[in-house]
Amino acid sequence: MGLFRKKPNHYRNDKKKKDDRQVMSFEQLPLDEYEKQESSGLKLDKKKLLIAAGILVLLVLCVVLYFTRGNISSCVDNMSKGKSFTSVVSGSSVDAGNFRTFSDGLCYASDTSFVCLDSQGQELFSTQHGYARPVMKTTDTAALVYDLGSTGFMFADSTHVIYSSDAEYNIYLADLASDMSYALVTEESGYNARLSAYTAEHKIRYSYSFSEYYITSMALSPDGSGAVVCGISADKGSSVSIIYVVDFSKEEPVAKHQISGDMLFDCNYLSRNSVCAIGSDASYVVNGSKFSSLQKKSYSQMTLTAYDINTDVGVLALSLSRSGDGRNCSVEYVNASGKTEKTIETDKALISVSTYKDRLAVCDTQGVHLYRYNGDLISSSQVNSDCKQIRLASTNFVYILGLSDINGLAL
């Protein structure tokens, strides 16, 4: 029995936006019109010259458009940035983690569909997935959607479903690298879980079975050559978590760090040589030679209300509330060395945070607020619907996930 059972895409309902086109023939001129033209002499020659000139100009324009299509597309995209929009969610709900910036727009996985929108909120592609508990992971140009607790998974981009299949065992976690290699954490008979890494051609390249810890989170390295994995176990009635750093070229993990009394629920790479893990009481950064150094960022009796792992600039942004009711949040920037490099103070009860270069967007019950890296407030805007998640797409444009719709907002 193989690792995957490839199935036909009978459940899919793909939609693409296409324009209906009609072809017009220039050979539909009545016969008597030809006779008139034949008697026009020089006038006919002038008309032919004008037509030929027009065709030549059209051909030149086509060549220019073809060879400069990237620049023209970029120019059009830049002009369209800043146009606010509202788009109704396809399906009845979208989990906050299933909402991401994607290519030149965004994508999301609802309870029924995977959907891609452009930067103006227009639908580029959608397909029904048929998963009971969909979870989505993305790169810049591709998405992996899997059925948590079941076997189904698929890859898609902004135009079509690339691949769909069933894993051999039920899937707990999955992730996708930029080269389309991927990894699955599944159940396995006799073990707590198994990590399996695959090439872009769906050939297995690495496998590791976990017997001591139950795996809670996993993320691939930027180049797909390894992974960070977090797990939890119990020792004499107390929880014990672990951070594994795995190199797929080596049989055993290259690093293991045990953490007592905390539960780790998310992790990712901050750089090629640095990973982070998010816990209930603290966050952690593992780096150094062979990932031997563990840095702890305690929340110091504050409450974590939101966070953002920015793999592009290698920063972990933590929203920590100084009040028991979630208000008075400060946002702390933790770098790939595990050091707090900046703190932005607010009096707000933050629901979601998102970073982009030197900008920070935060969302509370009053709206969305944009800050500079130095803490200066740039602007604030009210949101028509309840905010579940925000994604900063540029230095002044944000996507907002609400309960039933998605807003694009210029700040």
N, C-alpha and C positions, 0 to 999 in steps of 0.2 A: 504493500500500500504506500503510495507516495505521500509526500508532505502536504501537497495541495490537491484538491479535487477541483479542477477548473470546470466552471459551469457556464452554460449559455446565459447571456444577459437578457433573459426573457422577462425579468421584472422591471426593466428599465423603461422609463418614459422620457426619452431625451428630447429637448427642445432647443432649436437654434433659430436665431433671428436671420431671416433672409429676405431680400427684396425680390418681388416679382418683376421680371424684366421682359420687355417686348422687343422684338427685332423688327426694324423698319427697313424696307427695301427701297433703294433709289431707282429700281427698274419698274416702278408702277406708274410711270407717266403715260397718259393716253397717246394713241398713235397720231391723232391730229396735232398734238403738241409737238411731236417730233417733226412733223411736216412744217410747222411754223418756224421751228428752230433752224431747219435746213435752209429756209429762205431768208433767214436773218443775216447770213454772211458773217461780217466782222463782229456783230453783236454776239453770235454764238461763240466765237473764239475768246472774247473777253470773259464770257461766263465760264468757259472752261478754265481759263487762267485763274479766275477768282476761286473756283472750286479747288483747283490744284493747290493754290496758295493756302487755302483753308485747311486742306488735308495735311500739308507739310507742317503748318503751325501745330496742328493737333498731334502729329507724330512726335514733334520736338517736345511738346508738353508731356506726352506719355513717357518719353525717355527720361526727361528731367524728374518726373514724378517717381519713376521706377528707381533711379539711382540715388535719389535724395529722400526716399520714402521714410527712412528712419528719422531724419531731421524734421521732415514735415509732420510726421506723426508726433514727434516730441513737442513740436511747436503747438500743435493742436491740443495735445494733452495739457500743456502749460496754460494755454488760454482757457481751457475748460476748468482748471483748478479754481476753487473758490466759489463754485456754483452750488448752493445748498440744495438738498433734495430730501424727499421722504419716500421710502419704498416699503410696501407691506410685506411682512414675512410670509414665505411660502411654508405652510404648515401651521401648527398651533403653538409651537414653542421652540426656542433656540437656547441651549445652555451657553453660559458666558464663555466657556473655554472653546466653544465651537464657532467662534467669530474672529476672523483674522483679516489683516490686510493681505492682498494677493495680487501679484503682477502689478497692473496700474489701477487696481480697484480693490475689491474685497470679496471674500467668500464666506459662506457659513453652511453648517449642517443642521437642519431642523429635525424634528421628529419624523419627517417624511421625505425630505429631499436634500440634495447637495446643490447649492446655487452659487453662481458667480455673477457679480455686478461690476460694471465699469465705474470710473470715478464720478460719473454723473447719475449713478443709481439705475442705469439701464441694464436689464438682464442680458448677459452674454451667453449663459448656458445653465441648464438645470436638468437634474435627473432624479427620479425617485430611487431610494436605496433599499427600502424594505427592511431596515434594521430596527430592532426593538429599542436598543440603547446605543445610538450612534455617538462615536467619539472621533474628532477630526484633528489631524496633525498636518502641518503645511511646510513647504519650502517657499521660495519666492514665486515659483511657477507651477508647482504641483501639490496635490493634496492626497492624503491617505485617510480614508474613512473606514472605521471598523466597527463591528457589532460587539460591544462589551459583554463578556460572558457567553458569547456564541462564537461561531467559526468564520463568519463572513467578513470580507474586507475588499476594498477596491481602491484604485488610483484614478485620479481625474485631473484635468487641467481646465482652462477656461473655455475649451471648445468641445471636449468629449471625454468619455470614460476610457482610460488607457488600458486598464486591466482589472478583472475581478475574479475572485477565487474564494475557496474555503480552506482554512488551516486544518491541520489534522486534529488539533485539540482546541478547546475553547480559549479565546484570546482575553488576556487581562490588560495588556498594554501593547502599544506599538509606536513606532516612529519612523520617519522618512528622512533621508539625506539628500543633498542637492544633486548627487549623481544618480538618484533613483534607487540606490541600495536602501535596504530597510531592515528592521528588526522587529520581532514579535516576542512578547513574554506570554507564554501559554501555560495551562495546567499540564501536568505530566504524571502518569501513574507512578507512585512510589516516591515522589518528590513534591516539594511545595510549589515549584514553578520551574520553567525552562526558558532560557534566553536563546533565541535562534536568530542569527544574522544571515541575510541573503544578498546576493548580487542583484543588479538591475535586471538580470536575465532570470531571476527567481531560482537561482542555484544556491544551496546552503553553503556558507563559508565558515560558520562558527556556531558552536552550541555549548551551553553550560547549564547544568542542572543545580538548583538551589535546594538544599535539604534542611538548613538551619533557620532561614528567614523567609517570611512571606513578603513578596516584592510589592512595593507601593508606588514606585515611579521609575521611569527609565527615559533616557534621552541619548540620541546618537551624537557623536562628535561631528563638527562641521563637514569633514571630508568622508564621513562614514566608516572610518577605520577603527572605531572603538565606541564605547558607551559608558555613561555613568548610570549606576543602578542603586536605588535605595530600597531597604527592606526593614521589617520590624519583627521582633520576637519578644519573648518574655523570659525574665530571669528572677526567680524567687518573688514573683508577684509584681515586679516592676518591668516596664517596657524598656527594651533595648533596641536601638536602631543601628543601621549600618549603611555606610556609603562604599560601594564598590566602584573602582575605576577599571574598565576592561579594555585591553588591547586585543583586537581580533587576530593578531598574528601570534599571540601567546596563549597557551592552554589555560593558565590560571590568571585571575585578576591581578593587575600590577599593583593595586593598592586596596586596603580595607581599613576603614575607620569606624570604630564602634562609638556610639553616643548613648548615654544612659538618660532615662527619664524624659525623652522627647520623641515625638512621632514626626517623621519626615514624609511629606505628601507631594512634593514636586522637586524637580532637579533639571539642570541644563548646563551647557558649556558657556562660560563667559569668554573664553579664548581657547586656543588649541591646547594650552597647558594649564587651564584653570576651569574648575567646575564649581557649581553652587548647589546647595540643597536648602529647601524651605521647610522649616519645622513649626510646630505650634508655639514653642517658647523661644526659639532662636533660629537664625539662619547660619549657614556654614559655607565656607569657601575652602576648597582643597586645591592646592597648587604645589609648586616647587619641583625639585628633581624627583621623577617617578611618582609624582603626586603624593609626596610623603608628608607635606605640611597641611595641618588642619587649623583654619581660623574660625573662631566662633563670634558671631554677632548677636549678643543677647538682646532681647526686647526690653529688658529691665523693668518688668512688671507692666509694661505697656501692652496694648492689644493690637495684633496685626489685623488690619481691615482690608488691605489690598496690596498687591505687589506686581511688578513688571520686570521680567528678565529680558534685557535688551542684548541679544547676541551680536548685533552689528557693532556696538561700541563697547561691549564688555562691561555692562553696568547692571546691577541689581537695585531696583528702586523699591523701598519698603515704606508703606504707609502705616504709621504707628500712632494709636490714639492714646492721649494722656488722660482721657476721661473714661469713666466706666460705661458711659452711654455711646461711645464711639466718636464723640466730637473732639475738637482740638487736635487734629492729626498733623503730624510732621512727616515729611517724606525724606528719608535718608538714602543717599546714593552710596552703594558699596561697590568698590571696583574689583578687578580681577585679582588683586593682591589681598583682598579681604579687608581693606581699610575703608572706613567711612570718609569719603572725600567731600561731601556736601550735605547739609541739612536745610530743607525749606520748611519754614513754620507756617501753619495755617490755623484758622479757628473753625475749620469745616469738618463735617462727618463724611469722610471720603469713602465712596463705594468702589471706585475704580481709578487706576492711575495708568498712564501710558507715556513713554519717553520717545523722543525723536531728536537725535543730535543734541543740541543745547536747549531743547524745549521740553517742558513737562506739562501734560494735560491731566487734570483731575476732574472727577465728577462727584457731585453730591446731590441731595434732593432739590437743590435750587437751580442746578444747571451745570455747565461745563466751564472750567476756568483754565486759562493758559498762562504759564509762568516761564520766565527766562531761567537759565541755570543759576544765576546769581540770586534768585528768589523774587525778583520784581514781577508783579502781576501785570500781564500785558492786556488781557481782556477777559470778560465773562459774558456768557450767553445763556439764556434760558432754553430749556428743552421741553418740547411739547409732551413727551411721554416719559415714563419712568425709565431711569438709566440702569441697565444691568452691566454693561461693559463698554469701554471706549477704546479706540485704536487711533493713535495719532499717525496720519498718513504723510504729513509734511510739517513744516514749521508753523503752519497756520490753518491746517485743515484736519478735521477729526471725523471719524465714523462712530456713530453712537447706536448701540443695540438697546432697543426698548422691549417692552413686553410683547408687542405685536407688530412693530415696525422698526425700520433702520433709517437713521437720519445721517446725511452728510452735512457738515456745518463748517463754514468759514469763520475763523476766530480773529 
